[in-house]
């Protein structure tokens, strides 16, 4: 499964588990969970932010206006 889809699924599960539209998690923590680097996760998160699926804040990730469906994110391919 492509890393961008794994990240999207992980975020969906974390938001669902938290029961809130805000996650307190760092890019490094996400990278460790996915077995990749912080830089790769940061690039993929910026992609999701450009698509308005999420809003990035220091130490937090918020649900954006363009969230596709509860518990899951869709990442558009270029």
C-alpha positions in Angstrom: 0.0 0.0 0.0 1.5 3.4 -0.9 2.8 5.5 1.9 0.4 8.4 1.2 -2.6 6.1 1.6 -1.1 4.5 4.8 -0.8 8.0 6.2 -4.3 8.9 5.3 -5.7 5.8 6.8 -3.6 6.3 10.0 -4.9 9.8 10.4 -8.5 8.6 9.8 -8.1 6.0 12.6 -6.5 8.5 15.0 -9.2 11.1 14.5 -11.9 8.4 14.9 -10.2 7.0 18.1 -9.7 10.5 19.5 -13.4 11.4 18.9 -12.3 14.9 18.1 -11.3 17.1 15.1 -7.9 17.8 16.7 -4.9 15.5 17.2 -1.9 16.4 19.3 0.8 14.5 17.4 4.1 15.4 15.8 5.3 14.6 12.3 8.1 12.5 14.0 5.5 10.4 15.8 3.6 9.7 12.6 6.9 8.9 10.8 7.8 6.3 13.5 4.3 4.7 13.3 4.7 4.4 9.5 8.3 3.4 9.5 9.5 6.4 7.4 11.2 9.7 7.9 9.8 12.9 9.4 10.6 14.7 6.1 8.5 12.3 4.0 5.6 12.6 6.5 5.9 16.4 6.5 5.7 16.5 2.7 2.6 14.2 2.6 0.9 16.2 5.3 1.5 19.5 3.4 -0.1 17.7 0.4 -3.2 16.9 2.5 -3.2 20.5 3.8 -3.1 21.9 0.2 -6.2 19.7 -0.5 -7.8 21.2 2.6 -8.2 17.7 4.2 -6.3 18.8 7.3 -5.0 22.0 8.9 -1.4 21.9 10.3 -0.6 23.7 13.5 2.5 23.3 15.8 2.1 19.9 17.4 -1.4 19.5 16.2 -3.3 18.3 13.1 -6.9 19.5 12.7 -9.6 18.2 10.3 -9.9 20.4 7.3 -13.0 21.5 5.4 -12.4 19.0 2.5 -12.5 15.8 4.6 -13.9 13.2 2.3 -15.7 10.9 4.7 -15.7 10.1 8.4 -12.7 8.1 9.5 -10.9 8.3 6.1 -9.1 10.7 3.9 -8.6 10.5 0.2 -5.4 11.8 -1.3 -5.8 13.1 -4.9 -3.0 11.9 -7.2 -1.3 14.6 -9.3 
